[in-house]
Amino acid sequence: MQVRSAPANVKLCSRFHGLLATAEWKIQMIDHKIRVLLVDDHSIVRNGVRRMLETAGEIDVTGEAATAQDAMLLVREQDFDVALVDIQLPDKTGLQLLKLMRAEKPKLAVLMLSMHSVEAYAIRAIKHGAAGYLTKDISAATLVAAVRKVASGGKHVSPELAEKLVNAIGRGDGAPHEALSDRELEVLKLLASGERIVRIAQILHLSPSTVTTYRARILEKTGMDSNAKLARYALENGLLT
């Protein structure tokens, strides 16, 4: 039996529909790019994170901010799918900014970035609604995978951190440092690291008298009476790297 080839106009029509489908797919890809907001007070960190994210064609960094105040202005003015937020900012802690972002845009997925994989910060971040917790020494592949995951509604934590979170939940919230505010926890970590009041004030952009007040509250809430005891407590409870 002789097989007839399709008429030229049928082939042309088929090819046209194929090209149209490809074009529509590309348009969908553009429409569904993941819009990311970077929040970090160090431009060199933002540049590095942006370059890593640019390795993925479907991720677009559409906003950057160096302070919590600037970040909230962008969140109110623009729509983002994911926000990458440093745990420590000049005007607020990353955890404070996380709460503000969640209140303003509940559907915004917030990934916390930190220099340290400190269990206490990670637990608080997750409790406050963060979609994940990352350290800044991660690879580009891990960062991209995390952004993709949280943009689709998932959560991202490293296997090591996941184990710590499970253990912390099993222990309950009875540890003294759980009663500290986010800022008090920051001061505790710095005191335990051996930093002096004046230096802590510089790091956190506070006055020395304010830091002194925080220290007094920390000692009262934890039942300690010296920086040395705070340091020992911090080490025993995984508050330091």
C-alpha positions as CSV (number, residue, x, y, z in Angstrom):
1,M,0.0,0.0,0.0
2,Q,1.3,3.4,-0.9
3,V,1.7,5.9,1.9
4,R,1.0,9.4,0.8
5,S,2.9,12.3,2.4
6,A,0.9,15.0,4.1
7,P,0.1,18.0,1.9
8,A,2.5,20.9,2.2
9,N,-0.2,23.1,3.8
10,V,-0.8,20.5,6.5
11,K,2.9,20.3,7.3
12,L,3.1,24.1,7.4
13,C,0.1,24.2,9.7
14,S,1.6,21.6,12.0
15,R,4.9,23.4,12.1
16,F,3.1,26.7,12.9
17,H,1.2,25.1,15.8
18,G,4.5,23.7,17.0
19,L,6.2,27.1,17.0
20,L,3.1,28.6,18.6
21,A,3.2,26.1,21.4
22,T,6.9,26.8,21.9
23,A,6.3,30.5,22.0
24,E,3.5,30.1,24.5
25,W,5.7,28.0,26.7
26,K,8.4,30.6,26.6
27,I,5.9,33.3,27.5
28,Q,4.7,31.2,30.5
29,M,8.3,30.8,31.6
30,I,8.7,34.6,31.5
31,D,5.4,35.1,33.3
32,H,6.4,32.7,36.0
33,K,9.8,33.9,36.8
34,I,10.5,33.8,40.5
35,R,10.8,37.4,41.8
36,V,13.3,37.7,44.6
37,L,14.0,40.5,47.1
38,L,17.5,40.6,48.6
39,V,17.9,42.2,52.0
40,D,21.5,42.6,53.4
41,D,23.4,45.6,54.5
42,H,26.6,44.4,52.7
43,S,26.6,45.1,49.0
44,I,29.2,42.5,48.4
45,V,27.0,39.8,49.9
46,R,24.0,41.0,47.8
47,N,26.2,40.9,44.7
48,G,27.4,37.4,45.4
49,V,23.9,36.1,46.1
50,R,22.5,37.8,43.0
51,R,25.2,36.2,40.8
52,M,24.4,32.8,42.3
53,L,20.7,33.2,41.6
54,E,21.4,34.3,38.0
55,T,22.7,30.9,37.2
56,A,19.0,29.9,37.1
57,G,17.2,31.4,34.2
58,E,13.8,31.4,35.9
59,I,14.9,33.5,39.0
60,D,15.0,37.3,38.8
61,V,16.3,39.6,41.5
62,T,13.8,42.5,41.2
63,G,14.6,44.3,44.4
64,E,17.4,45.0,46.9
65,A,17.6,46.7,50.2
66,A,20.2,47.3,52.9
67,T,17.9,48.1,55.8
68,A,14.6,46.8,57.1
69,Q,13.0,50.1,56.5
70,D,13.9,50.1,52.8
71,A,12.9,46.4,52.5
72,M,9.4,47.2,53.8
73,L,9.0,50.0,51.4
74,L,9.8,47.6,48.5
75,V,7.5,45.0,49.9
76,R,4.6,47.5,50.0
77,E,5.3,48.8,46.5
78,Q,6.1,45.6,44.6
79,D,5.2,42.0,44.5
80,F,7.9,39.4,45.3
81,D,7.7,35.6,45.5
82,V,10.7,35.1,47.8
83,A,12.6,37.4,50.1
84,L,16.2,36.5,51.2
85,V,16.7,38.3,54.5
86,D,19.9,38.6,56.5
87,I,19.5,37.7,60.2
88,Q,21.2,40.9,61.3
89,L,20.4,44.3,59.8
90,P,21.4,47.9,60.9
91,D,17.9,49.1,62.0
92,K,16.2,45.8,63.0
93,T,17.0,42.2,63.4
94,G,16.1,39.9,60.5
95,L,13.6,38.2,62.8
96,Q,11.8,41.5,63.4
97,L,11.7,42.2,59.7
98,L,10.4,38.7,59.1
99,K,7.4,39.4,61.3
100,L,6.7,42.7,59.5
101,M,6.9,41.1,56.1
102,R,4.6,38.2,57.1
103,A,2.1,40.7,58.5
104,E,2.2,42.8,55.3
105,K,2.4,40.0,52.7
106,P,1.4,36.7,54.3
107,K,2.0,34.7,51.1
108,L,5.6,36.0,50.7
109,A,8.1,33.2,51.3
110,V,11.0,34.5,53.5
111,L,14.3,32.7,53.6
112,M,16.6,33.8,56.4
113,L,20.3,34.1,55.7
114,S,23.0,33.9,58.4
115,M,26.7,33.6,58.8
116,H,26.1,31.0,61.5
117,S,23.9,27.9,61.7
118,V,22.9,28.8,65.3
119,E,20.0,26.6,66.4
120,A,18.2,29.2,68.5
121,Y,17.9,31.7,65.5
122,A,16.7,29.0,63.1
123,I,14.0,27.8,65.5
124,R,12.8,31.3,66.1
125,A,12.8,32.0,62.4
126,I,10.7,28.9,61.6
127,K,8.3,29.7,64.5
128,H,7.9,33.2,63.1
129,G,6.9,31.9,59.7
130,A,10.1,31.7,57.8
131,A,10.1,29.4,54.8
132,G,13.7,28.3,55.5
133,Y,17.0,29.1,57.1
134,L,20.3,29.2,55.1
135,T,23.9,29.9,56.0
136,K,25.9,32.2,53.6
137,D,28.5,29.5,52.9
138,I,26.0,27.4,50.8
139,S,26.6,26.6,47.2
140,A,24.8,28.3,44.3
141,A,23.0,25.0,43.6
142,T,21.7,24.8,47.1
143,L,20.6,28.4,47.1
144,V,18.8,28.1,43.8
145,A,17.1,24.8,44.9
146,A,16.0,26.5,48.2
147,V,14.5,29.5,46.4
148,R,12.7,27.2,43.9
149,K,11.3,25.1,46.7
150,V,10.0,27.9,48.9
151,A,8.6,29.7,45.9
152,S,6.4,26.7,45.2
153,G,5.1,26.6,48.8
154,G,7.7,24.3,50.4
155,K,10.1,24.7,53.3
156,H,13.9,24.4,53.2
157,V,16.3,23.5,56.0
158,S,19.5,21.6,55.9
159,P,19.4,17.9,57.1
160,E,21.6,18.9,60.1
161,L,19.4,21.8,61.0
162,A,16.3,19.7,60.6
163,E,17.7,17.2,63.2
164,K,18.4,20.1,65.6
165,L,14.8,21.4,65.1
166,V,13.3,18.0,65.9
167,N,15.5,17.8,69.0
168,A,14.6,21.3,70.1
169,I,10.9,20.6,69.7
170,G,11.3,17.4,71.8
171,R,12.9,19.4,74.6
172,G,10.1,21.9,74.7
173,D,10.5,25.6,75.3
174,G,11.7,25.5,78.8
175,A,15.3,26.8,78.2
176,P,15.9,30.2,79.8
177,H,17.1,31.8,76.5
178,E,13.6,31.1,75.0
179,A,12.3,33.8,77.2
180,L,14.6,36.4,75.6
181,S,13.5,38.8,72.9
182,D,15.2,38.6,69.5
183,R,17.4,41.6,70.3
184,E,18.3,40.2,73.8
185,L,19.3,36.9,72.1
186,E,21.6,38.9,69.8
187,V,23.2,40.7,72.8
188,L,23.6,37.4,74.7
189,K,25.4,35.8,71.7
190,L,27.8,38.8,71.5
191,L,28.4,38.9,75.2
192,A,29.1,35.2,75.2
193,S,31.5,35.7,72.4
194,G,33.6,38.0,74.5
195,E,32.5,41.3,72.9
196,R,32.5,44.4,75.1
197,I,29.5,46.7,75.6
198,V,30.9,49.5,73.4
199,R,31.7,47.0,70.6
200,I,28.3,45.4,70.8
201,A,26.7,48.9,70.6
202,Q,28.6,49.5,67.4
203,I,27.7,46.1,65.9
204,L,24.0,46.5,66.7
205,H,23.8,50.2,66.1
206,L,22.7,50.9,69.6
207,S,23.9,53.1,72.4
208,P,26.1,51.6,75.1
209,S,23.5,52.4,77.7
210,T,20.9,50.4,75.8
211,V,23.2,47.4,75.5
212,T,23.8,47.7,79.3
213,T,20.0,47.6,79.8
214,Y,19.7,44.5,77.6
215,R,22.5,42.8,79.5
216,A,20.7,43.4,82.8
217,R,17.5,41.9,81.4
218,I,19.4,38.9,80.1
219,L,21.0,38.2,83.4
220,E,17.7,38.5,85.2
221,K,15.8,36.3,82.7
222,T,18.5,33.6,82.6
223,G,19.3,33.7,86.3
224,M,23.0,34.4,85.6
225,D,25.2,36.9,87.3
226,S,28.3,37.2,85.0
227,N,29.4,37.2,81.4
228,A,31.4,34.1,82.1
229,K,28.3,32.2,83.1
230,L,26.5,33.5,80.1
231,A,29.3,32.3,77.8
232,R,29.2,28.8,79.4
233,Y,25.4,28.7,79.1
234,A,25.6,29.8,75.4
235,L,28.2,27.1,74.6
236,E,26.2,24.4,76.4
237,N,23.0,25.3,74.6
238,G,24.4,25.6,71.1
239,L,24.0,29.4,70.8
240,L,27.5,29.8,69.5
241,T,29.2,28.2,66.5
